[in-house]
Amino acid sequence: MKALVLVFSILAALAAVAQDRRSELGKAYEEARAAYQALKDAEARRDKGIEPESGERQGTASGGTRPTEQYAGRQQLLEQELEMARRRYDAALRRWNDLK
């Protein structure tokens, strides 16, 4: 009888561990999905931000125009945001894959 109780206790513990694992896997999947969407959003902002905004181009002596430092700074910020989103997605994907 004690052996049967022990077996059921072990099975209950294994079921709890399996449930925790499924829960963690679900959380990791949702984080990876959210990180992927954030990455796509950052890419879209970067692509949209390529066009200079008002006041981000200045005239040159030869009659042409060139981007201002404000434009370069905005581009750098967009690239940094994209890189952060890429790192978040990579980390989330690694976590999800490690749990699978």
VENFENQUI-V121061 format. One record per residue. RES is the residue in three letters. PHI is phi in whole degrees, -180 to 180 (* if undefined). OMEGA is omega in whole degrees, -180 to 180 (999 if undefined). D_FIRST is the distance of its C-alpha to the first C-alpha in Angstrom with 1 decimal. Layout:
res-><RES,RES>
phi-><PHI,PHI>
omega-><OMEGA,OMEGA>
d_first-><D_FIRST,D_FIRST>
This chain:
res-><MET,LYS,ALA,LEU,VAL,LEU,VAL,PHE,SER,ILE,LEU,ALA,ALA,LEU,ALA,ALA,VAL,ALA,GLN,ASP,ARG,ARG,SER,GLU,LEU,GLY,LYS,ALA,TYR,GLU,GLU,ALA,ARG,ALA,ALA,TYR,GLN,ALA,LEU,LYS,ASP,ALA,GLU,ALA,ARG,ARG,ASP,LYS,GLY,ILE,GLU,PRO,GLU,SER,GLY,GLU,ARG,GLN,GLY,THR,ALA,SER,GLY,GLY,THR,ARG,PRO,THR,GLU,GLN,TYR,ALA,GLY,ARG,GLN,GLN,LEU,LEU,GLU,GLN,GLU,LEU,GLU,MET,ALA,ARG,ARG,ARG,TYR,ASP,ALA,ALA,LEU,ARG,ARG,TRP,ASN,ASP,LEU,LYS>
phi-><*,-64,-64,-66,-64,-63,-62,-66,-65,-65,-62,-65,-65,-64,-64,-65,-64,-63,-65,-61,-64,-62,-64,-64,-65,-63,-64,-65,-63,-63,-65,-64,-65,-65,-66,-63,-65,-64,-64,-63,-64,-65,-63,-65,-63,-63,-63,-69,-80,-64,-68,-64,-89,-57,86,-100,-129,-131,-73,-113,-65,-86,97,-91,-133,-145,-70,-87,-65,-61,-63,-62,-65,-65,-63,-64,-63,-62,-67,-65,-62,-65,-64,-63,-65,-63,-65,-62,-64,-59,-66,-65,-66,-62,-62,-61,-65,-65,-82,-68>
omega-><179,179,179,177,179,179,180,177,179,178,178,179,178,178,179,178,179,179,178,-180,178,179,178,178,178,178,-180,178,-180,178,179,179,179,180,177,179,178,177,179,178,179,177,180,178,179,-179,179,-176,179,180,178,176,-179,179,-178,174,178,-179,177,-180,-178,177,178,176,176,180,178,176,177,178,-180,178,178,178,180,179,178,178,178,178,179,-180,177,178,178,180,178,-180,179,-180,180,179,177,-180,-180,180,178,-179,-178,999>
d_first-><0.0,3.8,5.4,5.1,6.4,8.6,9.9,10.8,12.4,14.3,15.4,16.6,18.5,20.1,21.1,22.7,24.5,25.7,27.0,28.8,30.3,31.6,33.0,34.8,36.0,37.4,39.2,40.6,41.9,43.6,45.1,46.4,47.8,49.5,50.9,52.3,54.1,55.4,56.7,58.4,60.0,61.2,62.7,64.5,65.9,67.2,68.7,70.3,71.5,73.6,76.5,78.6,78.7,81.8,83.5,81.5,84.4,87.7,91.0,92.4,96.0,96.1,95.3,91.7,88.6,85.6,82.3,82.2,79.9,78.2,77.3,76.0,73.9,72.4,71.6,70.0,67.8,66.7,65.8,63.8,61.9,61.3,60.1,57.7,56.3,56.0,54.0,51.7,51.0,50.5,48.0,46.1,46.1,44.9,42.0,41.0,41.3,39.2,36.4,36.6>
